[in-house]
Amino acid sequence: MSHLSPITPHTSPLTPVIILAGGQGSRMQSGEKPVKKEMVPVGGRPILWHVMSSFAAHGFNRFTICLGHLAEPIEQYFATHPHPGWQVDLLDTGLNTEKGGRIAQAAAHIPAERYFVSYGDDVADVDLTALYQFHLAHGRLATLTAIQLNLEYGVVEADEAGRVAGFVERPRLPYWINGGYMLLDAAAIQIMNQDEYSNLETQVLPHLAAQGQLMMYRHTGFWKSMNTMKDNIELEKMWQEGAPWKIW
C-alpha cells in the first residue's frame, strides 16, 4: 500500500477505548495451568481493571475488550462485577488473530473518528487528556506513548585500564520504546483489514511511520508491564505502598 486513503469518519460522542486482551500471555503460565495475565489481581482487582480505571479517570469510559485466548475469566468477571458509569463490550476476536485484526474488528463494532488502543496489562500514570490533546494538535493519524526503561542491573564505571571509579544502580536507558496507550484515527485502522497489515508492532506501526503518520508522546512518569509473576509481586508491593499509577 503506497499511501493511506482518506475516509469519511463516523463520529462518536466519546472516544472509545479498545483494549487488547486476546493473546496467550505465555510468560504468565503457572506450571501446566494457563493464567490469563490481564486477570491476575493487584490489590484485589485484575490488572485489566487498573488499566480501565486510568482511562475512566480521564472521562474515557466506553470500552471494547478484544477477547480470544482464555476469554472466560474476563467474561465471568464482568458478568459478576458491575461497573456503574462504564460501558463495556466484550468482543470475541478469535483465538489466533493478530492485534491489527483485533483492533479492526473492534473499530467495526463501534464506528468512531478515533480510538484509544491499549494493552490490557500495562499500568502507568500517563496524562491521557494531554496525550489526546497532543494527538489532535499534530494532525497525524496515529500516536503511541513512548517510555524509557531502567536497566535491570547496576553499571560499573571504569577507565580503560579497568580501574573502577564507581557504580550506577539501574540507570535509565536512553532508548524510547512503545509503552502502548495509543491513539489511532479511523483512517489508520482502515489498513488493518488487509492481511499484510495484521501485525500491529511489526507491520502497522512501521507502515504509519514510513508514511510520516506516526508520532510519539513522551511519558517520563511511571510505567510498568506485567509479563511475569515477578512483575505481579512487584506491582502488588507497589499497590500496598501507594500505587504510582493510581490516578482515580
Backbone torsions as a table, in degrees:
resi	resn	phi	psi	omega
1	MET	NA	120.4	-172.6
2	SER	-88.4	-18.1	179.6
3	HIS	-154.5	165.5	177.7
4	LEU	-97.1	118.8	-177.3
5	SER	-79.0	135.9	177.6
6	PRO	-70.1	150.4	174.8
7	ILE	-129.5	163.9	175.6
8	THR	-90.0	111.8	-174.3
9	PRO	-75.9	150.6	168.2
10	HIS	-97.7	131.8	-176.7
11	THR	-92.3	152.4	176.1
12	SER	-127.1	145.2	-177.9
13	PRO	-55.5	-34.9	179.1
14	LEU	-128.0	146.4	176.8
15	THR	-70.0	118.8	-179.1
16	PRO	-70.4	156.7	177.3
17	VAL	-114.0	118.0	175.5
18	ILE	-97.4	123.8	-179.6
19	ILE	-114.7	125.7	-179.0
20	LEU	-85.6	114.6	-178.2
21	ALA	-142.6	33.0	-176.4
22	GLY	-108.3	-4.1	-176.6
23	GLY	-75.3	172.0	-175.9
24	GLN	-82.6	-26.3	177.7
25	GLY	55.7	50.4	-171.8
26	SER	-61.8	-24.8	-178.9
27	ARG	-72.2	-9.6	179.4
28	MET	-101.5	15.6	177.8
29	GLN	-66.3	140.3	177.2
30	SER	-118.6	96.5	-174.4
31	GLY	64.7	-129.6	178.3
32	GLU	-92.8	-5.5	-176.4
33	LYS	-89.3	120.6	178.8
34	PRO	-69.4	143.3	-179.7
35	VAL	-121.6	128.6	174.7
36	LYS	-84.4	103.8	-168.7
37	LYS	-65.3	-28.7	177.3
38	GLU	-64.5	-17.9	-178.8
39	MET	-103.7	2.6	176.2
40	VAL	-66.9	128.5	-173.4
41	PRO	-77.5	145.6	168.2
42	VAL	-131.8	120.1	-176.8
43	GLY	63.0	29.3	177.1
44	GLY	85.1	-1.0	179.5
45	ARG	-126.4	147.0	178.6
46	PRO	-59.7	147.3	177.1
47	ILE	-56.9	-31.0	175.9
48	LEU	-58.7	-40.8	178.3
49	TRP	-61.8	-39.2	178.7
50	HIS	-63.1	-43.2	178.0
51	VAL	-60.5	-47.5	-178.5
52	MET	-65.2	-36.8	179.7
53	SER	-63.7	-34.0	177.5
54	SER	-62.8	-42.2	177.2
55	PHE	-66.8	-45.7	-178.3
56	ALA	-61.1	-32.0	179.0
57	ALA	-62.9	-25.0	177.7
58	HIS	-99.4	8.9	176.8
59	GLY	90.5	4.5	178.4
60	PHE	-98.3	97.6	-171.8
61	ASN	-127.3	20.8	175.9
62	ARG	-105.7	103.3	-170.0
63	PHE	-112.0	139.9	164.7
64	THR	-122.5	117.7	-178.9
65	ILE	-99.4	121.5	-179.7
66	CYS	-83.0	113.4	-177.4
67	LEU	-99.6	160.6	177.7
68	GLY	-168.3	-101.6	178.8
69	HIS	-66.3	131.3	178.9
70	LEU	51.6	55.8	179.9
71	ALA	-72.7	-28.0	-171.5
72	GLU	-57.8	-43.6	179.3
73	PRO	-59.9	-36.5	178.7
74	ILE	-70.3	-43.0	179.0
75	GLU	-61.6	-43.0	179.9
76	GLN	-63.7	-41.5	-178.1
77	TYR	-60.4	-49.2	-175.9
78	PHE	-76.4	-18.5	174.4
79	ALA	-75.2	-26.3	-174.9
80	THR	-111.8	-7.1	-179.4
81	HIS	-127.3	91.0	178.1
82	PRO	-67.9	147.3	178.5
83	HIS	-127.8	87.4	-179.2
84	PRO	-55.1	134.7	-180.0
85	GLY	94.4	-15.3	176.7
86	TRP	-101.0	139.9	169.4
87	GLN	-109.3	113.5	-172.6
88	VAL	-120.8	121.3	173.2
89	ASP	-110.6	132.2	176.8
90	LEU	-103.4	120.0	-172.7
91	LEU	-120.2	119.8	176.0
92	ASP	-74.5	110.5	-177.7
93	THR	-108.4	13.2	174.6
94	GLY	99.0	154.2	-176.7
95	LEU	-71.3	-42.8	-171.4
96	ASN	-115.5	17.4	-178.8
97	THR	-68.5	137.5	174.8
98	GLU	-69.2	161.0	-176.4
99	LYS	-58.5	-39.3	179.2
100	GLY	-60.0	-41.8	177.8
101	GLY	-65.6	-37.6	178.4
102	ARG	-64.9	-43.3	-179.9
103	ILE	-63.7	-42.6	179.7
104	ALA	-61.4	-40.9	178.0
105	GLN	-64.2	-42.1	-179.4
106	ALA	-65.5	-39.9	179.1
107	ALA	-65.9	-36.4	176.6
108	ALA	-66.5	-29.8	-178.9
109	HIS	-69.5	-35.8	179.3
110	ILE	-138.4	90.9	-179.1
111	PRO	-59.9	136.0	178.8
112	ALA	-155.9	170.9	-179.5
113	GLU	-76.3	-35.2	178.8
114	ARG	-154.9	164.7	-174.4
115	TYR	-140.4	142.9	160.3
116	PHE	-78.1	143.2	172.1
117	VAL	-129.5	128.7	-176.3
118	SER	-138.5	149.1	168.3
119	TYR	-76.6	155.0	-175.6
120	GLY	-90.5	11.1	-174.5
121	ASP	-139.2	16.5	177.2
122	ASP	-112.2	123.2	177.4
123	VAL	-111.4	144.3	-176.2
124	ALA	-161.0	164.2	173.9
125	ASP	-103.5	40.5	179.0
126	VAL	-60.8	135.0	173.5
127	ASP	-78.4	92.2	-173.8
128	LEU	-67.7	-27.8	175.6
129	THR	-68.0	-43.3	177.5
130	ALA	-66.3	-38.4	176.0
131	LEU	-59.7	-44.8	-179.7
132	TYR	-62.5	-44.4	179.3
133	GLN	-64.9	-38.5	176.6
134	PHE	-60.9	-43.7	179.8
135	HIS	-62.3	-45.1	-179.9
136	LEU	-64.5	-36.7	-175.1
137	ALA	-70.5	-38.3	-175.1
138	HIS	-81.6	-21.0	172.1
139	GLY	77.2	3.1	175.4
140	ARG	-81.9	176.3	-173.8
141	LEU	-83.7	-19.4	-173.2
142	ALA	-148.6	147.3	175.5
143	THR	-137.1	134.4	170.9
144	LEU	-116.6	152.2	176.1
145	THR	-90.0	122.9	-177.4
146	ALA	-105.7	140.1	-179.0
147	ILE	-132.5	160.7	174.7
148	GLN	-112.8	138.3	180.0
149	LEU	-100.6	157.0	171.5
150	ASN	-91.1	142.5	174.1
151	LEU	-60.6	141.0	-175.7
152	GLU	-69.2	-22.1	-175.1
153	TYR	-119.3	164.7	172.4
154	GLY	-75.3	155.8	-177.0
155	VAL	-113.6	134.7	176.1
156	VAL	-89.1	128.8	175.7
157	GLU	-103.6	122.5	-176.7
158	ALA	-147.0	157.8	176.8
159	ASP	-86.2	-176.8	-175.1
160	GLU	-65.6	-25.5	179.0
161	ALA	-79.9	-9.1	179.9
162	GLY	96.3	5.2	-179.9
163	ARG	-75.7	120.8	-175.6
164	VAL	-78.1	126.1	178.5
165	ALA	-96.4	-24.8	-178.9
166	GLY	169.0	-170.5	-177.7
167	PHE	-134.2	147.2	172.3
168	VAL	-121.8	120.2	-176.0
169	GLU	-84.8	119.4	175.3
170	ARG	47.7	61.4	-178.8
171	PRO	-67.1	153.6	177.2
172	ARG	-76.2	130.3	179.9
173	LEU	-75.0	151.0	-176.2
174	PRO	-80.3	-5.2	-173.8
175	TYR	-90.3	148.5	175.6
176	TRP	-103.4	134.6	178.3
177	ILE	-123.0	163.1	179.4
178	ASN	-73.5	113.7	179.1
179	GLY	-98.2	11.0	-179.1
180	GLY	83.2	-146.0	-179.3
181	TYR	46.4	61.2	-175.3
182	MET	-97.4	155.9	169.5
183	LEU	-121.4	126.6	-178.6
184	LEU	-128.2	125.7	172.1
185	ASP	-71.1	159.4	-177.9
186	ALA	-58.4	-33.3	-179.8
187	ALA	-66.8	-28.9	176.7
188	ALA	-72.6	-37.5	-179.2
189	ILE	-73.0	-25.3	-178.0
190	GLN	-56.1	-36.0	-176.9
191	ILE	-72.5	-15.3	-177.5
192	MET	-74.8	-7.6	175.5
193	ASN	-75.8	-7.4	179.9
194	GLN	-97.7	141.2	-176.1
195	ASP	-58.6	-35.7	-177.1
196	GLU	-73.8	-6.9	177.4
197	TYR	-125.7	48.4	-178.5
198	SER	-95.9	-23.8	-179.7
199	ASN	-92.7	119.0	-173.5
200	LEU	-62.8	-50.7	-172.0
201	GLU	-77.7	-35.3	-173.9
202	THR	-100.1	-13.2	-178.3
203	GLN	-123.0	-54.5	-173.1
204	VAL	-68.4	-54.8	-177.2
205	LEU	-63.8	-43.3	174.9
206	PRO	-60.2	-36.9	178.1
207	HIS	-63.8	-46.1	178.8
208	LEU	-62.4	-39.2	178.1
209	ALA	-63.0	-42.9	-179.5
210	ALA	-63.7	-28.8	178.6
211	GLN	-86.8	0.6	-178.5
212	GLY	72.7	24.1	-174.4
213	GLN	-112.0	13.7	-179.0
214	LEU	-122.7	128.2	176.7
215	MET	-119.9	158.7	176.4
216	MET	-120.9	137.6	177.0
217	TYR	-101.1	115.9	-176.4
218	ARG	-78.2	119.5	177.1
219	HIS	-110.3	119.3	-176.6
220	THR	-107.2	5.4	179.2
221	GLY	-89.4	-148.3	-176.6
222	PHE	-79.1	141.6	173.1
223	TRP	-156.8	136.9	174.1
224	LYS	-154.4	137.1	176.2
225	SER	-102.5	142.4	177.6
226	MET	-103.8	99.3	-179.4
227	ASN	-110.7	-21.3	-176.0
228	THR	-134.2	167.2	175.9
229	MET	-63.7	-29.5	176.3
230	LYS	-62.9	-41.4	176.5
231	ASP	-61.5	-40.1	179.9
232	ASN	-61.5	-43.1	178.6
233	ILE	-62.8	-43.2	-180.0
234	GLU	-64.7	-41.6	179.9
235	LEU	-67.2	-37.5	177.9
236	GLU	-63.8	-41.0	177.4
237	LYS	-63.3	-42.9	177.6
238	MET	-61.5	-40.0	179.3
239	TRP	-61.0	-43.2	-180.0
240	GLN	-65.8	-24.9	-176.7
241	GLU	-99.7	1.8	176.1
242	GLY	133.0	-10.5	171.8
243	ALA	48.4	86.7	-177.5
244	PRO	-62.1	-17.9	178.5
245	TRP	-87.4	-7.8	-175.9
246	LYS	-78.0	99.4	-178.9
247	ILE	-107.5	2.5	-178.8
248	TRP	-100.6	NA	NA
